[in-house]
Amino acid sequence: MKFIMNQIVLIVCFFTFLGCNSQKDKDLNKKQKSVPTIEVVKAEYKNSVQNLNISGTILANEDVELKSEISGRVTKILFSEGSNVTKGQLLVKIDEENLLAELKINQIQIDQLSDDEKRKHELLKMNGISKEEYEQTEYKLKTLVAQRDLLKVQLSKTEIRAPFFGVIGLRMISEGAFINNSTPITTIQQIDKVKLDFFIPEKFLEYIKIGKFIDFSTSSTIQNFKAKVYAIESKIDVATRSIKIRAICNNDKRLLIPGAFAKVYLPVEQNKLLLLLTSEAIVPTINGQQVFLIKNGKTIAKSIEVGMRTNKEVEIVEGVNPGDSIAVSGLMMLKDGMTVKTIIKPL
């Protein structure tokens, strides 16, 4: 009996031992499987053209909001929205009947007083009236003539004409509407050429000269454009320490729309040797920016200072040395001191 009990104890111990080893193997396999594999790149010096990426705005070469200089009722609208118009083209006609009636009355008064002035001038020669009496009549005649000129000017303002060749916008009035000098009628933009406005920091002012061509793009088209700098603001903005630049660009195909956002590329350094790193590796933090260095299979969270940016790469000013392995994948799950496996990211 004692022999049988000893055999049972040995069997139980044997299977317990096997179970412990099996659990250790499972834990080890699980631990090995939990080590993530990430892609890394090598930080290295490269020859690069540094571009200063700046936000800009597209403006029409000429842009006017049309308003009437006089008050009155609109009798005719003679343009189609969105159409081309020529300089001097009649766009809107305002009621002129009252002005025409006033002008007619004024002309009758001038004719009458003109005859009176001629008669008194002859009497003055013969000393038939005093010089003062003649001058009063002459003054009244000149006043009426001045009133006639004013009425003619006001009459001309009943016709609203295009100030330049361009594209007319949407109309904001209807025939029969009463308008005054604060009523917007429509807009006209000259867009065969467009202006490009942008600001650059004062330290880069040496890279901008009158006549320099710059590259820019917009989100509405994949095409890149060139604009020629023709004006530089005469002072630096004290709040932003930047200066306003204006360039001109041909827009014959009308691909550029006034008001559009533009991205300006300004070369500020040519063929400079920079320590560059793909922008994928940069992780924003509360205190700035960081990358994950990989050394001996461990991650090291390293704060960095960045410089200029290109379309895909960032200049590393401080925090990374040439040849360092930098993580570029799985950044959201990485923590300082993690064990990882690495593979070189293919180009």
Secondary structure, 3 states (H helix, E strand, C coil): CHHHHHHHHHHHHHHHHHHHHHHHHHHHHHHHHCCCEEEEEECEEEEEEEEEEEEEEEEEEEEEEEECCCCEEEEEECCCCCCEECCCCEEEEECCHHHHHHHHHHHHHHHHHHHHHHHHHHHHHCCCCCHHHHHHHHHHHHHHHHHHHHHHHHHHCCEEECCCCEEECCCCCCCCCEECCCCEEEEEEEEEEEEEEEEEEHHHHHHCCCCCEEEEEECCEEEEEEEEEEEECCCCECCCCEEEEEEEEECCCCCCCCCCEEEEEEEEEEEEEEEEEEHHHCEEECCEEEEEEEECCEEEEEEEEEEEECCCEEEEEECCCCCCEEECCCCCCCCCCCECEEEECCC
